[in-house]
Amino acid sequence: MSAAAEPKVYGWCPGALRPMMSGDGLVVRVRAPLGRLTQDQARGVAQLSQTHGNGLLDISARANLQMRGIREDRHQELITGLRDLGLIDLDAQAEARRNVLLAPFWRTGDDTQAIARDLSAALTAVTDFTLPGKFGFAVDCGAEPVLQDTAADIRIERAGNTLILRADGAETGTPVTRESAVPEALALARWFLDQGGAPEGRGRMHRLIARRGPPEAHAAAMAKADFCAKPGAVPAGRLAALEFGQMPAATLAALADLGPLRLTPWRALLVEGADQLPRLPGLILGATDPRLQVVACTGAPGCLQALSPTRDLARALAPHVPAGTKLHVSGCTKGCACPGPAPLTLTATGPDNFSLIRHGTAADQPLKTRLSAAALRAAPELLKEGS
């Protein structure tokens, strides 16, 4: 990798009460209860985004809603508005602990919804231990798991008729019931800390499992599923992907007229009960749209860490990405939009300067360096194997 400024690693995720400064203003992350916005909440968030920010909204890989470009002198007024909508925790510590992702196809009263609700409440009330800022839980109790490719440290899944509690990175888990799932998940979190999983307050479960394996009692086989989210009809409604996970506030408000909204970790929105969705700015409605094969971070100037713009290049290259593969365009070596390996990665190492990496992360050894955006647009065949 050519020499480039080392990006700053914060080690925590922004919240609403603890926002993070970016190149376009504050990033305020809203953790909607159970990943769902009522129609009134969605309309309210859209209005607040336009009033106090730049009117752009992201859906994060943790199924949270990010309000961008929030002006510092309007943050407290924004918090008041979000509190009136029922979207603010008691304090920043409670907000950070409530890091629960649930499979978005839940039905009212089913295991996924009930366990996620109880787990969120239990985590908010915890006072005897502190987990790393990025440590999260996934509740994925449908007929087949749909979150196995989504980052989480402790997972509650279904294998046949049995609920399985599993440490991320392990191939086995332990059977739990709807009633025991939450206390057992908290016990596994304490085990993670007791085993030294978070030295200096940072760490992820899969790294601990790679070093020492899961607890001895975790011997039940997990269910394996190959799920890929695509726009279109899904259980509970209709799914619309967002271009690079972002939409204007006006699009959120328009979708809210059609039904309540569920946020997904696939940077997509599920509109409850909808049969069809209108074409709106930022939405991807077709399952074969080439933009679905491309992920890109905010890039410069919106992100202070980014060394170059990313999204215009990603948009231009999307039609040239080989079928069945994925291109990740990253503004720096952190690779926030795709932390794991991707078939193709372009990492910015300077203004209009990219390195090409195959089957690796944004920080891995490049195959080619010093590629400009113009050169990549002119010769997109560089993305193909052997070129």
Secondary structure, 3 states (H helix, E strand, C coil): CCCCCCCCCCCCCCCCCCCEEECCEEEEEECCHHHEECHHHHHHHHHHHHHHCCCEEEECCCCCEEEEEECHHHHHHHHHHHHHCCCCCCCHHHHHHCCEEECCCCCCCCHHHHHHHHHHHHHHHCCCCCCCCCCCEEEECCCCCCCCCCCCCEEEEEECCEEEEEECCCCEEEEECCCCHHHHHHHHHHHHHHCCCCHHHCCCHHHHHHHHCCCCCCCEECCCCCCCCCCEEECCEEEEEEHHHEEEHHHHHHHHCCCCEEECCCCEEEEECCCCCCCCCCEECCCCCHHHHEEECCCCCCCCCCCCCCHHHHHHHHHHCCCCCCEEEECCCCCCCCCCCEEEEEEEEECCEEEEEEEECCCCCCCEEEECHHHHHHCHHHHCCCC
